[in-house]
Amino acid sequence: LKAFNPYRGWIPTLIQDNEFEKMICERKLVNSISEIISLCQSSENVLILDFSGEQLALFDKMFDSPLPMRYALHVPTTAV
């Protein structure tokens, strides 16, 4: 899980609870196999999976962020 900092770009987040981290970072892909293959062949070698607005608000509260942040799960294409 990473947060977007407008000055530094994507920065890693620190989640203290291992079980909660696992719940956030493990997601099922509902895309078709051909779409997943196409995404994995992109030049960036990482899939960026966004969260819903409700989830983003929860992350802001959890990380005590003074401003709304953008959070996304960054998955290396080798992990798909």
N, C-alpha and C positions, 0 to 999 in steps of 0.2 A: 504494500500500500504506500502510495506516495502522495504528497500534497504539492500543489503548484504554487511556487513563490514567484511573484512577478519580477523580482530582481535576480534570482538565482536559478530559476527554472524548477524542474521537478526535484523535490527533496524527500528522503525517506522519512517515514513516521515511526514512532516507537510505541508499540502496544505492549503493556505490561502483562496482560492476561493471555497465556498461550492458547487456551481454549477459545477465547474470543477472537484472537488473531486468526486461528484456523478457520473459524466460522466466517470471517470476513474474506480471507484470502483464497478459500476454495470455492470456486464457482463452476457451475455446469454451463457449457456452451450449448446454445440451442440453434446455432447456425448450421447450415448444411455442410457436409464434408468438403464439397468443392469450394465453398466460401472460406472455410477454415484453412484449406490448403493455399488458396490465393492470398489470404491475409498473412500466412506464415512465410510466404515467398517474397514479402515486401522487403525493401532494402534496410528497414530499421531493425529487423530481427527482434521486435518486441510487439506484443499486442497490448493495447491500452483499453481496458474495460472500465467504462464510466459507471457511476452509481446514480440512483434516483435522487431527486431533491430531498426527499424525506431522510434518506440515508446520509446525504451530505450534511444536513442540519444536525443529525445525530453525531457525526464525526466532529463537527465544529464544537458541539457541546462537550464531547468526550475529551477533545484536545484543548479545551478552554481557549478557543481561537477568538480574538477580539473582532475579527472581520470574517465574513463568509469566505471560505476557501474552496478550491476545487480539489477533490480527491479522486484518484483513479488507481486501479489495480494494474500494475505493469507485469506482464507475463512474458518471459523469454519464449520465443517460438519453439525452442527445443523442449520446452516443458508441456507443449500441447500434444 
